[in-house]
Amino acid sequence: MSMEGKICIITGANSGIGKATAIGLAKMNATIIMLCRNRARGEEAQRVIIDLTGNNNVDLLICDLSSQKEIRDFVSEFKSKYQNLHVLINNAGVMLSKKLLSEDGFEMNFAVNHLAPFLLTNLLLDILKKSAPSRIINVGSAAHRMGKIDFEDLEKKNKKGRFFRLYGSSKLALTLVSYELSRKLEGSRVTVNVVHPGLINTKLGRERSSTRNGFANKFLKSPEIGAETSIFLASSPEVEGITGKYFAKKKEKPSSKESYNEEYAKRLWEISTEMTKL
């Protein structure tokens, strides 16, 4: 299958699932824009992707997704270099146990896993619509089933609890607004879908203990397997026009009951718009 002429942004493309996704799409001759936080690690991954695939159309742009200013700067830089965008894969994420705040004052899991893809996607909607048919793929997680939306404390700043619940709540928020965006884009030929990549051994769990790391190395699957569904949704003619769905193992699956709450989705969309000053 050829993706020649297709321009794809992949966030967090220097490691893990993002890097495996970039390699997969580069092998199909897509033009890859790697959005990475660290230049040195990004440049190293860029060289590897080009060497492995023989595709020289692999560009690197630097952006810290915890910073809304840097996201806006990234979009300006991208639009100055490219006239089209056919695939946006919001892959980057964090799973942090410590309560850290972004430079904009938001809890870091919520800032990176929800607000960053929300802002980035909205700032790129004009070029995605112009380039239609185009596809938005948001990498979620089955952990969204453990999440809860509390409009009095969306970021869980005032609650104690396991960091997996913090992470899950941020992924539930991402899933809710993904479905809401699919409704807003009806008729535009821009599709929006959410992916659960599976239980994958990535740097996302970098705070694990040595015991848990041993378990992860033995039982969790490779990033290449984790990338399969994102690559499928980005490239396959089988999913042309399919939108507002949740996928795992390249199949449509139901997400949690709460993720389909349209009232929550609309309210969360409005609050996220205020938080990102759109």
C-alpha positions as CSV (number, residue, x, y, z in Angstrom):
1,M,0.0,0.0,0.0
2,S,1.4,3.4,-0.9
3,M,1.0,6.6,1.1
4,E,3.1,8.6,-1.4
5,G,2.1,12.3,-1.4
6,K,0.4,12.0,2.0
7,I,1.7,14.2,4.8
8,C,1.5,12.8,8.3
9,I,2.3,14.4,11.7
10,I,3.1,12.0,14.4
11,T,3.6,13.3,18.0
12,G,6.1,11.6,20.2
13,A,7.7,10.0,17.1
14,N,11.2,9.5,18.5
15,S,10.5,6.4,20.6
16,G,8.0,3.6,21.4
17,I,4.7,3.4,19.5
18,G,5.3,6.8,17.8
19,K,8.6,5.7,16.3
20,A,7.2,2.4,15.2
21,T,4.2,4.2,13.6
22,A,6.6,6.6,11.8
23,I,8.6,3.7,10.5
24,G,5.5,1.9,9.3
25,L,4.2,4.9,7.4
26,A,7.6,5.9,6.0
27,K,7.9,2.4,4.5
28,M,4.7,3.3,2.6
29,N,6.5,6.4,1.3
30,A,4.4,8.9,3.3
31,T,6.0,12.2,4.2
32,I,6.6,12.1,8.0
33,I,6.7,15.1,10.3
34,M,8.1,14.0,13.6
35,L,6.9,16.2,16.5
36,C,9.4,15.6,19.3
37,R,10.3,17.4,22.6
38,N,14.0,16.6,22.6
39,R,16.1,17.6,19.6
40,A,19.0,15.1,20.1
41,R,16.7,12.1,20.6
42,G,14.6,13.3,17.7
43,E,17.5,13.6,15.4
44,E,18.8,10.1,16.3
45,A,15.4,8.6,15.6
46,Q,15.1,10.5,12.4
47,R,18.3,9.0,11.2
48,V,17.2,5.5,12.1
49,I,13.8,5.9,10.4
50,I,15.5,7.2,7.2
51,D,18.1,4.4,7.2
52,L,15.5,1.7,7.9
53,T,13.0,2.8,5.3
54,G,15.1,4.5,2.6
55,N,12.5,7.4,2.8
56,N,14.2,10.8,3.0
57,N,11.0,12.6,3.5
58,V,11.2,12.5,7.3
59,D,11.2,16.0,8.9
60,L,11.7,16.8,12.5
61,L,10.0,19.7,14.3
62,I,10.6,20.4,18.0
63,C,7.7,21.0,20.5
64,D,7.1,20.4,24.2
65,L,3.4,19.5,24.2
66,S,3.1,20.6,27.9
67,S,3.5,24.2,26.6
68,Q,0.6,25.7,24.8
69,K,2.9,28.4,23.4
70,E,5.2,25.8,21.9
71,I,2.2,24.0,20.3
72,R,1.1,27.3,18.7
73,D,4.7,27.9,17.5
74,F,4.9,24.4,16.1
75,V,1.7,24.9,14.1
76,S,3.0,28.2,12.7
77,E,6.3,26.5,11.7
78,F,4.5,23.6,10.1
79,K,2.1,25.8,8.1
80,S,5.1,27.9,6.9
81,K,6.6,24.7,5.4
82,Y,3.7,22.6,4.3
83,Q,0.5,23.3,2.4
84,N,-1.4,20.1,3.2
85,L,-1.9,17.6,6.1
86,H,-3.6,14.3,5.5
87,V,-3.0,12.4,8.7
88,L,-2.6,13.7,12.3
89,I,-1.6,11.1,14.9
90,N,-1.8,12.4,18.4
91,N,0.4,9.7,19.9
92,A,2.5,11.3,22.6
93,G,1.5,10.9,26.2
94,V,2.7,10.8,29.8
95,M,1.8,8.7,32.8
96,L,3.2,10.6,35.8
97,S,2.6,9.7,39.5
98,K,3.9,13.0,40.9
99,K,1.6,15.9,40.9
100,L,3.4,18.2,38.4
101,L,2.0,21.4,36.8
102,S,2.7,22.5,33.3
103,E,3.9,26.0,32.6
104,D,0.3,26.9,31.9
105,G,-0.7,25.8,35.4
106,F,-2.4,22.5,34.5
107,E,-1.9,19.0,36.0
108,M,0.7,17.4,33.7
109,N,-1.2,14.2,32.7
110,F,-4.2,16.3,31.8
111,A,-2.1,18.9,30.0
112,V,-0.2,16.5,27.8
113,N,-2.7,13.7,27.3
114,H,-5.8,15.8,26.8
115,L,-5.3,19.6,26.3
116,A,-2.3,19.2,24.0
117,P,-4.0,17.0,21.4
118,F,-7.1,19.1,21.7
119,L,-5.2,22.4,21.0
120,L,-3.0,20.9,18.3
121,T,-5.9,19.4,16.5
122,N,-8.0,22.5,16.6
123,L,-5.2,24.7,15.3
124,L,-4.6,22.3,12.4
125,L,-8.3,21.8,11.5
126,D,-8.2,24.4,8.7
127,I,-5.4,22.6,6.8
128,L,-6.9,19.2,7.5
129,K,-10.2,20.3,6.0
130,K,-8.4,21.8,3.0
131,S,-6.5,18.5,2.5
132,A,-9.6,16.2,2.9
133,P,-10.1,13.3,2.8
134,S,-7.9,13.4,5.9
135,R,-7.7,11.5,9.2
136,I,-7.2,12.3,12.9
137,I,-6.1,9.4,15.1
138,N,-6.0,9.9,18.8
139,V,-4.1,7.3,20.7
140,G,-6.1,6.6,23.8
141,S,-6.0,3.7,26.3
142,A,-8.1,1.1,27.9
143,A,-7.2,2.9,31.1
144,H,-10.0,5.4,30.2
145,R,-12.4,2.9,31.7
146,M,-10.8,3.7,35.1
147,G,-11.2,7.4,34.6
148,K,-13.9,9.7,35.9
149,I,-14.9,13.2,34.7
150,D,-15.5,15.5,37.7
151,F,-16.3,18.9,36.5
152,E,-15.5,20.4,39.9
153,D,-12.0,19.1,39.7
154,L,-11.3,18.0,36.1
155,E,-7.5,17.7,36.6
156,K,-7.8,15.8,39.9
157,K,-5.6,18.4,41.5
158,N,-7.4,18.1,44.8
159,K,-7.7,14.4,45.0
160,K,-5.3,11.7,46.2
161,G,-5.3,8.5,44.2
162,R,-3.3,6.1,42.1
163,F,-1.6,7.7,39.2
164,F,-3.2,5.2,36.8
165,R,-6.6,6.9,37.6
166,L,-5.1,10.3,36.8
167,Y,-3.9,8.9,33.5
168,G,-7.2,7.1,32.8
169,S,-9.2,10.3,33.4
170,S,-7.0,12.2,31.0
171,K,-7.6,9.5,28.3
172,L,-11.3,9.5,29.0
173,A,-11.4,13.3,28.4
174,L,-9.5,12.7,25.1
175,T,-12.0,10.1,24.1
176,L,-15.0,12.3,24.9
177,V,-13.8,15.3,22.9
178,S,-12.7,13.0,20.0
179,Y,-16.3,11.8,19.6
180,E,-17.5,15.4,19.9
181,L,-15.1,16.5,17.2
182,S,-16.3,13.7,14.9
183,R,-19.8,15.1,15.3
184,K,-18.6,18.7,14.6
185,L,-16.8,17.6,11.5
186,E,-19.7,15.7,10.0
187,G,-19.7,16.1,6.2
188,S,-16.2,17.6,6.1
189,R,-14.4,14.3,5.0
190,V,-12.1,14.6,8.0
191,T,-12.4,11.6,10.2
192,V,-11.6,11.2,13.9
193,N,-11.0,7.9,15.7
194,V,-9.5,6.7,19.0
195,V,-7.0,3.9,19.3
196,H,-6.2,1.6,22.2
197,P,-2.7,0.3,21.2
198,G,-2.8,-2.6,23.7
199,L,-0.5,-3.3,26.7
200,I,2.7,-2.2,25.2
201,N,6.2,-1.9,26.7
202,T,7.1,1.7,26.2
203,K,8.8,4.5,28.1
204,L,5.4,5.7,29.3
205,G,5.9,3.5,32.4
206,R,9.4,4.9,33.0
207,E,8.6,5.4,36.7
208,R,8.0,1.7,37.3
209,S,9.9,-0.2,39.9
210,S,12.6,-2.7,38.8
211,T,10.1,-5.5,39.6
212,R,7.4,-4.0,37.4
213,N,10.0,-3.3,34.7
214,G,10.9,-7.0,34.7
215,F,7.2,-7.9,34.4
216,A,6.8,-5.4,31.6
217,N,9.8,-6.8,29.6
218,K,8.4,-10.3,29.9
219,F,4.7,-9.8,29.3
220,L,4.0,-6.5,27.5
221,K,4.0,-6.4,23.8
222,S,6.4,-4.6,21.5
223,P,5.9,-1.0,20.2
224,E,5.7,-2.5,16.7
225,I,2.5,-4.4,17.7
226,G,1.2,-1.3,19.5
227,A,1.6,0.8,16.3
228,E,-0.4,-1.6,14.1
229,T,-3.8,-0.1,14.6
230,S,-2.6,3.5,14.2
231,I,-0.9,2.6,10.9
232,F,-4.1,0.7,9.8
233,L,-6.3,3.8,10.6
234,A,-3.9,6.1,8.9
235,S,-3.5,4.2,5.7
236,S,-6.2,1.6,5.1
237,P,-9.0,2.2,2.5
238,E,-11.1,-0.1,4.7
239,V,-11.7,2.7,7.2
240,E,-12.2,5.5,4.7
241,G,-15.1,7.7,6.0
242,I,-15.4,5.8,9.3
243,T,-15.4,8.3,12.2
244,G,-16.2,8.7,15.9
245,K,-15.1,5.1,16.7
246,Y,-12.8,3.3,19.1
247,F,-10.4,0.7,17.7
248,A,-8.2,-2.0,19.2
249,K,-6.3,-4.7,17.3
250,K,-7.5,-3.1,14.0
251,K,-11.2,-3.7,14.9
252,E,-13.9,-1.4,16.1
253,K,-14.7,-1.9,19.8
254,P,-17.0,-0.3,22.3
255,S,-15.4,2.2,24.7
256,S,-16.7,2.9,28.2
257,K,-20.3,3.9,28.8
258,E,-19.2,7.3,30.2
259,S,-17.2,8.1,27.0
260,Y,-20.5,8.2,25.0
261,N,-22.1,10.9,27.3
262,E,-22.8,13.7,24.8
263,E,-23.7,16.2,27.5
264,Y,-20.3,15.6,29.2
265,A,-18.5,15.8,25.8
266,K,-20.1,19.2,24.9
267,R,-19.4,20.6,28.4
268,L,-15.8,19.3,28.3
269,W,-15.3,20.8,24.8
270,E,-16.3,24.2,26.1
271,I,-14.1,24.0,29.1
272,S,-11.1,22.8,27.1
273,T,-11.7,25.6,24.7
274,E,-11.4,28.1,27.5
275,M,-8.3,26.3,29.0
276,T,-6.5,26.5,25.6
277,K,-7.7,30.0,24.8
278,L,-9.0,29.0,21.4
